[in-house]
Amino acid sequence: MDNPGFAPLPHEWMLVSIIGFFISVFSVYGLSKTWGITFAIFFTIMFVASVVSMTGTSTAEEEMVELAIHDPRVRRGEHRKPKNS
């Protein structure tokens, strides 16, 4: 696959940002308001980055064919042969 021009983030990134936000708001904020707000902003930025990363993916027809491994033509490599017009 070609370089898409962005680095897609793993799904754990979004999970950590959500959990971290709630921990910082409900737990850290009670101990220190400054650190609670700082961590909440940090995890919000992480969440926004993960959403932006998800929207940057492409669903080109050529890439979708590669995922269709159940298709016998894909297993034989016929989808890569040039079409005669």
Secondary structure, DSSP 8 states (H G I E B T S, - for coil): ----SS----HHHHHHHHHHHHHIIIIIHHH-HHHHHHHHHHHHHHHHHHHHHHHT----HHHHHHH-TTSHHHHHTGGGS----
